Amino acid sequence: MDSMTEIFYEEALSLVNELHNVIEQYKDCQTYDENYIKKVFRVIHTMKADSTMMLIDTIAVPSRIFENLLVFFRNNKLEITDTERFDKIITTYVECVSDDVDQFAKGGKLEQGHKDLENDIKKYLEDLRIEYNKDGQIDEQAAPAKEAAGKRRQVYYIASAGETDSVEKKPEVKKTKEKPANAELKRQGGISEPVVLVKQNDIDYLNKSIKHYNDFIKGIEERFEGDRHIEIRHRDLMLLKSIEHEISSAAKLLTEADFVAIAKKMEALVDEMSVSLNKPVKLLVRGERTLFKKSAREKISSALVHIIRNAVDHGIESLEEREYMGKPPMGLVRLNFSNKDDHLIISVEDDGAGIDTKAVLKSAKENNLLKKPEEEYTEDEIINLLFASGISTTEEPNDYSGRGVGMDVLRHNIVSLGGSIKISSNFGYGTKVEMTF
């Protein structure tokens, strides 16, 4: 399995587990409230972004249509009262995504779409619009920038079915047309734990290190005669230190990884958006060989997708605007990974238009999110309003932004890892987003 497929596999399994967790948490509720909708929204939005990146339309299309349904509930501040109908949709969605992810990881072809699921979601949304007298069309676009599909960069390689990577994950939940088997989910426990892909070579290296340790202990034991004390020689200590280093290295191979594959994923994202939006943009990456725990990779990857999409879509101006501003025609986004004082620092900086705080304040006001008069907000406080669900400065949503959920997902992922995020911006000249873990 290549590195791009590996990261997508980890992310997708983790997202499916999150949905199982939400389903279990709300299994006895008669209605599903705003918090439920937000939790499901975060997962579906991220799944849509990741599957679109990997050009997996069998997951991206139903995810986009499902997101439309959730947008309706969220924007109209409605609770989900027909839980039976919604349960059928979300359960079927989980089944379809799980099957496609497994098939994709094995190198299988994903030619069959999920038309029944897509039609069920569309019909549900149409019924809601009629019931609540709301206008609007369902977004049936199959994939971003379809007209530029021939120019889009292929961002993954299909893994061969014969590859033998091992996966540390919870047992699969049995499929059912009804609600997921809650008793089974509860018995397993920890279904939202991170999914980590482990290569067979790394497992073999660990087993080899353990064998060396066992051989060393056996050699020491053979030197005993009854209870008589034995002499530990200097070479014994040196050998033990060598084995200790070997085991430590093996453990790091299992638990840590660099960001090389994630950097490649971001490069592919920028390339694809550059063609789709007709904006020449270049991504410069530094420090991608910095190591960090594998279990955090999928959330960091998802966060970076949202940040870089915003940088290219919102930040980098059109050719005409950059020419008017006296900027180089090629927009620039810098992605940097580094370690400082035992902290991982990841920053994304662009030379684009910066954040329009007036537009942010206007969106926050329209969504009733202001806690005090507009004139009392500082620039930093206005920028922090971007993390509220529903905030968007985009007039027309597209395949990259405009739903008002990306920054909410971003903060959720970072906080769940015990990290922090800081946004600074110079209107007209660029924005910097810095995450610290």
N, C-alpha and C positions, 0 to 999 in steps of 0.2 A: 504494500500500500504506500503510495507516494505521500509526501508531507502535506500537500494541500488537501488530499482526500482524508488524511488522518485527522487534521484539524476540523474539517467539516463533520466528520463522523463523531468526534468528541462533542462538538457543539450541538449537533442535532439530537444525540442521545440525551444530553443534559437538558435540552429544552423539552423533550418528550417527558422526561422525569418530572420537570417542573409542572407540566400540565397534569400529570398523574397526582402530584402533590396538591394542586388546587382542587381537583375533583374530589379527592379524599377529604380535604378540609371543609368543603361545602356540601358534603353528601346528604346531610340531614336538613338542609335549608329549603324552605318553601319558595323563596325567591332568591335571586342572585343580585347582590348589591353593587354599588359603584366600585368597591375594592376588588370584588371578584372580576368585574369587567376589566379593571386596570391590570390585574395580574395576568389574565388571559391575553389581553392586548399586548403586553410587553413580550410575551413568548411568541405570539403569532407574527408580530412586527419583526422580531429578530429572525425568526425562521424564514420569513419572506425575503429579508435582506440577504441572508446566508445562501439560500437556495438559488436566488437570482444571481448572486455572485458566481455560483458554480454551474450556472446555466441548466439547472434541473427544473424544468417547467412543470413537471408532474407534481412538484411540491410548491413551487412559487405561485402557480396560478390559483389553486384552492386557498393558499395562504392569503393572497391578495384579496380574493372575494370574501373570505372569512373576515379579513380586516375591515372591509366595507361595512359588514354587519355590525361589528363592534364599534365602529365610528358612529353609526346611527344611534346605538344605545348611549354611547358616551356623550355625543354632542347634544342629544335631546334629554340628557339627564334622566334616563329611564332605567328602571330595574328590569331584570329578566324574570317574567312571571310564568311563562310557559317553559318551565325547567325540563320537562320531559322532552320537548322538541329540541331544546338547546343541547341537552345531554346526548341525544342521538347524533347530532351534528358533530359535537366535540369528540365523542368517542370514535365515530367513523373517521374523523380527521386524524386522530392519534394512530389508529390502525393503519391508515393509508400511508402516513408519513413514516411510521416504523418499518413497514414493509419496504418502502422505497429506499430508505436509508440503508437497510440491510442489503438489499439487492445492489444498490450503488457501490457499497463497500466491497462486495464480492465481484465487482466488474460486470454485473448484469446490465442489460439494456432496459431503459425506462421509457418505453414507447407508448405504454397504455396510460392515458390520463384518468381522471376520476370525475367523469361527467355527472354521475348520479349525485355525488357529494356537492359538486359545484352548483348543480341545478337546485338541490335542496336548500342550499344557503341563499341563492338568488330568490327563490320562491318565498322563503322566510322573510327576507328583506322587503320584497314587494308587498307582502301581506301587512308588514308593519307600517310601511309608508301609506298604504290605503287606510289602515286602522287609525293612524295618527295624522292623516291628511298632510303628509310631507311629500314634496316634489323631489326630483333628482333621478339621475340615471346611475345604474350599476356600472362600475368600472370593469369592463371585461377584457382589458388589455392583457394579453398573454404574457408578455415579458417586456422589460424596459427597452426602449429604442429598437423596436422590432425591425424598423426600416434599415437600421445600421447593423443588423445581426451578422451580415456577411463580413463586416469589418471588425467585429468584436474579437478580442483575444481569448483564446481557449485557456481557461484558468486551472484545468486539472487534467490528470491522466487517469484513465480507468485502470484500477488495480486488477491484477490477474487473479482469477479465482483460486489459484494454487498457492497464493502467498499465505504465510502462516504467522500472522501477528496475533498476539493474545490480547484480549480486552478485559480489563477489570471493570465489571459492571454488575448491577443487581439482576437477579433472574427476571426474565420478561413476564409481564402480567398477561394472563390468559385473555385472549380476545373474546369479546361478547357484544352482542347487539344491544344489550341493556347497559346499565351503569357498570363501570369497572368493578371487579371483585374487590370491594373495600376491605373485607376481612383479610384477603390475601395481601393487599397492599399494606395493611397495618401490621400483619405478621412479619413481612419483610423488613419494614422500617427503613428509615434513611433513604427513601427513594429519590430525594433531591440532592444526594451527595454527588460531587463531581465525577464525571466519567473520564478515565485516563486510559489511553491506548499504550500498551507495552509491547515492545518488539521482542520476538523470541530470542534474538541474539543477546539482548540485555538480560533476559532471564537466565540464559545459559551462563553468562559471565558471572552473575550473582551466585548461581549454583556451584560454579567452579571455585569462587572465592570461599564459599562455605566449606567446600571439600578441603581446601588448603588449611582452613582453620581446624577442621576436625582431625586432619592428619597431624597437625602440630600438637593438639591436645593428646591424641593417641600416643605420640612419641614421648611426651612428657610422662604420661601414665606408665609406660613400659619401663621407665627408668626407676620407678618406685620398687622397693623391696620391703614388703610389710608396711610398717608405719615410719620407716627410716626417712629422715629428711634427705632431699637431693639438692644438688647445686644447680642453680639457674645460671647458665653461661651468658656472656655478652651477646654471642651469636644467636642465642634463643630470643633475647629481647629484640634484636634487630629483625629477626624473622617475624616475630609477633607484630612489630610495628609495620612491616611490609604487608602483612595480611590485613592489618587494621586499615591501612591506606587502600588496599584492594577492595575491601568490603565497602568502605566509604564511597569509593568511586563507583562501585556497582549500584549502591543506593541512589547516588545522584543521577545515574543513567535512567533509573526507574521513576524518579520523582521530579527531576528538573529537565528543562529543555530551553533552547534559545528561541529567538524570535525570527529566525531566517524565513521559515515558511509563512509566518504571518506577514512579514515584510513583503514577500512575493505576492501574497494575496492582496495587500494594499496597493502594490504597483499595478496589478491587474485591474483593480477597481478604478484607479485613476485613469488608466489607459482607456478602459471601456467608457467611463463618463466623459472623458475628453472628446472621444468620437461622437458619443450620443448627444452631448450638449454643444458640440462645435466650439469648444474652448481648448486651445492648446495649453495643457497643464503638465508640469513635470513634478514627480515626487523624488525627493532626495532623502535617502535613509542612512542613518548612522547608528552604530552600536547594536546592530541586530543580533550579534552573537552573545549579547548579555544573557545570562542564565536566570531563570525564575522557575517556580514550582509549576509543574505540568497541570495540576488541578485548577490553576487560575487562568490557563491559556484561553479557554473558550469565552470566558466573560471579558477578558482583556481584548480579545479579537473582536467580539461583538461591539464593545465600546469604541474601538478604533474605526470600525466600519461606519458608525454613526458620525464620529468626529470628522473623518475624511470626506464622507459624503456631504456634510454641511460645508466643509471648507471649499470643495470644488463647486457645489451647486449654489450655495448662498454667498460664499466668500469671493471666489475668483470671478472677476467681471467678464463681460463679453469683450471681444476684440475691439469694438468701437469705443466702449467705455474706457478700456485700458489705454487706448491711443489718446483719448481726450484727457486722461489724467497724467499723461506723460510717462506711463509705465511700460516696461518691456511687453511685447505681445504674448510671450510665454509666461503663464501664471506659474507660481512656485509654491509647493507645499513641502515643508520639512518635517520628517518624522525621526525622532531621536530617542534611543533607549540608553539608559545609563544607571550606574549604581553609585550612591553617595550616602555615606554614613549608615550602611546596612539598609538602605531604602532603594527600591526600584523607582526610577523616575522616567516617565514617558511623556514626551511633549509633541504636539502637532502645531505647527506655525505656518500661516499662509500670508501672502503679500496682497491679499484681496481687499475688498471694500470695507472690512471691519463690521462691527455690529451697530445697527441703527437703533439706538436706545429709545428713540421716539416711537418707532414701530413696535418695539417690545412692550413699551408702556401701554400703547394703544390696544394691543392684543390682550394684555393682562386685564385691562379695564373692561374690555368686551366680554371676558370670561369671568368677571366678578372675582378677581384674584387679588385686588389691591386691598391692603390692610390699613392704609392711611392715605391722605391726599397726595395726588400725583407729584406736586411740587416739593414734597418732603423726601422723595426717594433720591438717594445718591446714585451715581453711575454704577458702582459695584452692586448695589441692591437691585437695580434694574436688570443688570446682566444676570444676576442670580435668579430672577424671575423666569429665565429660560428653562430652568429645570422643572417648572410646574407643568403637569400634564395638561395638554390642550393649547399651550402657547406656540404660536407659529407666526412668523413674519412673511410667509409666502402667500401671495394672493391666490394662486391656483396650485393645488397639490399636483405633484408629478410622481414618477416612480422612485424618486430619490428622497423627497421631503415634502413637507406641507401638512402632515397628519397631526403635528403637535405632540408626538409621542417619543420621538427619537432621543431628546435630551433627558426625558424622564427615565427611559430605559437605560441610558448612559449612566446616570447617577445611581440608579438601582444596582447596576452591575458592579460599579466601583465601591459603593458602600458595603455591598454584600461580601466584598473581599477585604474589608477593613481599610480601604483606601480613602483618599480625598482628591478633590478636583478643584482647580482654579482656572478661571477664564479671564483673560485680559485682552483689551481691544483698543485699537486706535482707529477711530472712524475715518474711512477713506484709505487706510494704509495697511490693514491686516489684523488678524486675531491669533492669539496663542492660547492653547488649551494644555494644561499640565496636570498629569495624574501622578500621585505619589502613593506607593504601597509599602 
